[in-house]
Amino acid sequence: MYKSILLILSIFFISCSNTKNKSTENIANTKKIDTLKYSYRGFNNGLILNLLSNENFEYQEYFYGCLGGGERKKVFGTYKFDKTNLTLIPSKIKLITYPMVRNDKPDTLKIDYGVDSLKIKTQYTIITWGNANYVLTEQFDVGWNTDKKNDYMRFSENYNSGAEPERSGRYLKDRQKDTLNVPLDLNQIPKKWRKLFLKNPLSAKIISSSKKIISGENGEFIYWILEIDKGTKDNVSKGMIFQTESGDCFFEIDSIGVNRSFTKAFPYMCSDENDLSIGAVFQTKWE
C-alpha cells in the first residue's frame, strides 16, 4: 500500500513538473511585442500610428460630428524603417461609420487596401527634438481635409509662432515625452521645406488697413483687408501667423509679394480693432 502511494505521488510530481516546464517554455518562446505610439488629438478628430516590434503597423484616422455621426478608419500592414525614413505598406482596411442617431449600430466595412478615397500617407521621416520624436510626411492631405498643406507646413507654423513643443498641430508625435529646452536641429528638415522655418522671429508692420462692412439678412459682416511690409524676400510664407505682443490679435498670411504680403482679419481674431491700424507691429513670435 505504501509503495502504491509513493508511485502515485511520484507520477503526480512528475506530471506537475512537466506542466511547469512546458508553461515556462511557452512563456520563453512567446516574443514580447513592443509598440511605439505616435498620435495627434484635436477637437473631435485625431490620428494614431502604432508601430509594433514585429514590423506590423496599425494606423487610425477618426472624426466625429458634434451632433452625432462620424468615421474611424483603421489601416493595417507592415512597415520598413531605414534610419530616419519610415515606409508604411498597407494591406487591409477596416472602416467604421457611425450613424447620426447615437444608439444605432455603426456600419463596419473590411476590405483590402487600394481604394483611392481610403488611402493614407505612407512616406514619413522621423524628426527628433530633445526627447520628442515627430513623424512627418511631405505628402499633402488626402480625404476629408481640404486644407492644402503637409506636415512640414503645419509644423513650421507652430514652430515659428512658438506653439511647439507645448502645443502641436495635425501631425504625428510621441506625445508621452516632453521636449527638452534645446534648439531644433533644422538640418533634419528636408531642404525643400527648411526655408519655412525661421531662425529668428520675423517682425512686420501694417502699411495698409481697410475695414469692410457687408450688410445682409443676418446682420453685418465685418472684416479687415491688411497689407504688411514683409514678403518673400523676408521669408514670409503662406499660412505664416503674426501676432501682437499681448497675443490678443493675430492674422494668417494668405497671399505674398516680394516686398509685401496680404491677409484678412476678422473680429474673432482681435479683441481691439485699434491693433489693426496702420503702423501696428506684429511678430511671428515674441521673446
C-alpha distance (Angstrom), angle and dihedral (degrees) to the residues before:
residue distance angle dihedral
M1 . . .
Y2 3.79 . .
K3 3.81 90.7 .
S4 3.80 90.3 50.0
I5 3.78 91.3 53.6
L6 3.82 91.1 49.1
L7 3.80 90.3 50.7
I8 3.81 92.1 51.2
L9 3.81 92.2 47.4
S10 3.82 90.8 47.9
I11 3.79 91.1 52.6
F12 3.84 90.0 47.2
F13 3.83 94.3 51.9
I14 3.80 92.7 44.6
S15 3.81 89.4 51.2
C16 3.81 92.2 49.1
S17 3.79 91.1 46.5
N18 3.81 92.1 51.5
T19 3.79 91.1 47.5
K20 3.78 91.0 50.2
N21 3.80 92.2 47.7
K22 3.80 91.4 49.3
S23 3.80 91.3 48.0
T24 3.82 91.5 49.5
E25 3.79 90.3 46.0
N26 3.81 91.9 51.2
I27 3.80 91.5 50.9
A28 3.80 90.9 49.0
N29 3.80 91.3 49.6
T30 3.83 92.8 49.7
K31 3.78 106.9 93.1
K32 3.78 113.4 -141.9
I33 3.81 111.9 -121.4
D34 3.80 111.2 -143.7
T35 3.79 121.3 -165.2
L36 3.80 133.0 -148.1
K37 3.80 109.7 -154.2
Y38 3.79 125.8 -158.1
S39 3.79 122.0 176.3
Y40 3.79 151.7 161.6
R41 3.79 124.2 -152.4
G42 3.78 122.2 -169.1
F43 3.78 134.9 158.8
N44 3.82 105.5 -48.9
N45 3.81 91.8 -24.8
G46 3.75 139.2 75.3
L47 3.80 152.6 152.8
I48 3.81 130.4 -126.7
L49 3.81 128.5 -174.8
N50 3.80 120.2 -176.1
L51 3.80 117.3 -171.4
L52 3.79 109.8 -163.8
S53 3.80 121.9 -154.0
N54 3.84 89.8 -123.1
E55 3.85 87.5 67.8
N56 3.81 94.7 -104.4
F57 3.79 123.0 122.7
E58 3.79 136.9 -156.8
Y59 3.80 118.0 -157.7
Q60 3.80 126.8 -173.9
E61 3.78 135.7 -172.4
Y62 3.78 119.8 -178.0
F63 3.78 141.7 171.0
Y64 3.78 133.4 173.9
G65 3.78 133.1 -161.0
C66 3.80 119.1 -121.7
L67 3.80 90.7 -125.7
G68 3.78 96.4 38.2
G69 3.77 138.9 -71.9
G70 3.74 128.5 81.0
E71 3.76 145.9 146.0
R72 3.79 139.0 -109.0
K73 3.80 118.5 -165.6
K74 3.79 118.1 -165.1
V75 3.80 119.5 -170.2
F76 3.81 123.8 -170.2
G77 3.79 132.2 -168.7
T78 3.78 144.6 102.3
Y79 3.78 131.4 -65.6
K80 3.79 141.2 -150.9
F81 3.79 122.3 -145.3
D82 3.82 120.6 -165.1
K83 3.81 112.1 179.4
T84 3.81 98.9 -65.4
N85 3.81 99.8 -11.3
L86 3.79 119.6 95.8
T87 3.82 124.5 -167.2
L88 3.80 121.9 -172.2
I89 3.81 117.2 -152.7
P90 3.82 105.7 -163.4
S91 3.80 121.9 -158.0
K92 3.82 109.3 161.4
I93 3.81 137.3 33.4
K94 3.78 131.2 -159.8
L95 3.80 112.8 -168.4
I96 3.81 119.2 -168.8
T97 3.82 117.3 -169.1
Y98 3.79 116.8 -165.8
P99 3.84 118.3 -150.4
M100 3.80 125.3 -127.6
V101 3.79 89.1 -115.0
R102 3.80 103.4 72.4
N103 3.81 96.9 -148.9
D104 3.82 93.5 53.3
K105 3.78 118.1 101.0
P106 3.82 115.5 -100.9
D107 3.81 120.7 -120.6
T108 3.81 117.1 -116.6
L109 3.79 124.8 -159.2
K110 3.82 123.0 -172.7
I111 3.81 116.5 -169.8
D112 3.78 142.6 147.7
Y113 3.80 115.8 -87.9
G114 3.80 116.3 -97.1
V115 3.81 110.1 81.8
D116 3.83 106.3 126.5
S117 3.81 95.5 -138.2
L118 3.82 91.0 54.8
K119 3.79 99.7 44.8
I120 3.79 121.5 123.5
K121 3.80 136.2 -154.4
T122 3.78 110.0 -86.1
Q123 3.84 108.6 177.3
Y124 3.82 117.2 76.6
T125 3.79 141.7 162.3
I126 3.81 124.7 -148.6
I127 3.82 111.6 -128.2
T128 3.81 116.2 -167.7
W129 3.80 122.1 -152.9
G130 3.77 113.6 174.1
N131 3.80 106.5 -55.7
A132 3.80 94.4 -18.9
N133 3.79 128.0 91.1
Y134 3.80 123.4 -155.3
V135 3.81 121.9 -160.2
L136 3.81 104.2 -152.0
T137 3.79 134.0 175.3
E138 3.79 133.8 -161.5
Q139 3.79 89.8 -147.3
F140 3.79 115.4 109.8
D141 3.77 125.5 -122.5
V142 3.77 120.6 -70.8
G143 3.78 129.7 -170.6
W144 3.78 125.3 13.9
N145 3.80 98.8 -1.6
T146 3.82 111.5 90.1
D147 3.80 93.3 -176.7
K148 3.81 102.9 115.0
K149 3.77 98.1 -139.1
N150 3.78 140.0 111.2
D151 3.79 131.8 -145.8
Y152 3.80 95.5 -90.4
M153 3.79 92.0 53.8
R154 3.80 92.0 51.3
F155 3.79 93.1 41.9
S156 3.81 91.5 51.8
E157 3.82 91.8 51.0
N158 3.80 91.6 54.4
Y159 3.80 92.1 41.6
N160 3.81 93.7 50.7
S161 3.81 93.8 47.0
G162 3.80 93.1 47.8
A163 3.81 93.6 -116.5
E164 3.79 90.8 121.4
P165 2.95 131.9 108.2
E166 3.82 95.3 20.7
R167 3.81 95.3 44.7
S168 3.78 121.9 29.5
G169 3.78 134.6 -168.8
R170 3.79 135.5 -133.1
Y171 3.79 98.4 -49.5
L172 3.79 135.0 94.8
K173 3.79 122.2 -86.0
D174 3.81 135.8 159.1
R175 3.78 91.8 -113.2
Q176 3.78 97.4 -176.2
K177 3.81 88.5 77.6
D178 3.81 129.1 72.9
T179 3.79 121.5 -132.9
L180 3.79 111.6 -122.8
N181 3.77 119.8 -127.5
V182 3.80 93.9 -95.7
P183 3.83 130.9 119.6
L184 3.78 118.8 -94.3
D185 3.80 111.4 -110.5
L186 3.81 99.2 -125.7
N187 3.81 91.2 -166.8
Q188 3.80 86.1 80.4
I189 3.81 89.7 65.1
P190 3.84 114.5 89.1
K191 3.81 110.3 -104.1
K192 3.80 91.3 -118.6
W193 3.82 90.9 65.0
R194 3.81 101.6 27.0
K195 3.80 93.2 92.8
L196 3.81 89.2 64.9
F197 3.81 90.1 67.8
L198 3.80 113.4 82.7
K199 3.80 117.9 -141.3
N200 3.82 89.2 -158.1
P201 3.82 131.9 20.1
L202 3.80 114.0 -87.5
S203 3.82 119.8 -130.9
A204 3.81 123.2 -155.8
K205 3.78 137.2 177.6
I206 3.81 127.9 -144.1
I207 3.82 107.9 -117.2
S208 3.80 97.6 172.4
S209 3.80 130.6 27.2
S210 3.79 125.0 175.6
K211 3.81 122.6 -179.4
K212 3.79 115.8 -147.0
I213 3.80 125.4 -162.2
I214 3.79 119.7 -171.0
S215 3.80 118.8 -173.2
G216 3.78 120.5 -149.7
E217 3.76 143.7 154.7
N218 3.79 90.9 -78.6
G219 3.79 95.2 48.7
E220 3.78 133.0 -96.0
F221 3.78 125.0 -19.5
I222 3.83 112.9 -154.9
Y223 3.78 131.4 -168.6
W224 3.81 141.0 145.3
I225 3.80 129.9 -127.3
L226 3.80 108.3 -144.3
E227 3.79 134.9 -167.2
I228 3.81 122.2 -167.0
D229 3.81 131.1 -165.6
K230 3.80 97.7 -116.7
G231 3.81 130.4 82.2
T232 3.79 144.2 156.1
K233 3.82 92.3 -47.0
D234 3.81 86.7 62.8
N235 3.82 93.2 47.8
V236 3.80 94.9 -105.8
S237 3.80 110.1 159.6
K238 3.77 134.5 -168.9
G239 3.79 110.8 -87.3
M240 3.83 93.7 25.2
I241 3.81 111.2 145.1
F242 3.82 123.6 -137.1
Q243 3.79 124.1 -171.1
T244 3.79 142.5 178.2
E245 3.80 120.1 -103.7
S246 3.81 90.6 -103.9
G247 3.81 91.2 50.2
D248 3.82 90.1 -130.2
C249 3.80 93.2 117.4
F250 3.79 131.8 39.8
F251 3.79 143.0 155.4
E252 3.81 137.6 -168.2
I253 3.81 122.0 -131.6
D254 3.83 113.6 -116.4
S255 3.83 103.1 172.2
I256 3.80 133.1 23.4
G257 3.78 139.1 -156.8
V258 3.79 129.3 -176.1
N259 3.81 95.9 -94.6
R260 3.79 102.4 13.5
S261 3.79 142.8 32.9
F262 3.78 136.1 -153.2
T263 3.77 138.9 -146.3
K264 3.78 146.2 151.4
A265 3.79 125.8 -113.1
F266 3.78 125.9 -160.3
P267 3.81 131.0 -158.7
Y268 3.80 93.4 -102.4
M269 3.82 88.7 61.1
C270 3.81 95.4 58.5
S271 3.79 132.2 41.9
D272 3.83 90.7 -163.8
E273 3.80 121.2 35.3
N274 3.82 89.6 -154.0
D275 3.79 85.6 76.6
L276 3.81 86.7 69.2
S277 3.80 94.8 57.3
I278 3.80 124.3 119.1
G279 3.80 110.2 -82.3
A280 3.81 95.7 28.2
V281 3.80 112.2 140.3
F282 3.80 122.8 -134.6
Q283 3.79 130.1 179.6
T284 3.78 135.8 -166.1
K285 3.82 88.2 -127.3
W286 3.78 134.8 0.5
E287 3.80 116.8 -143.0
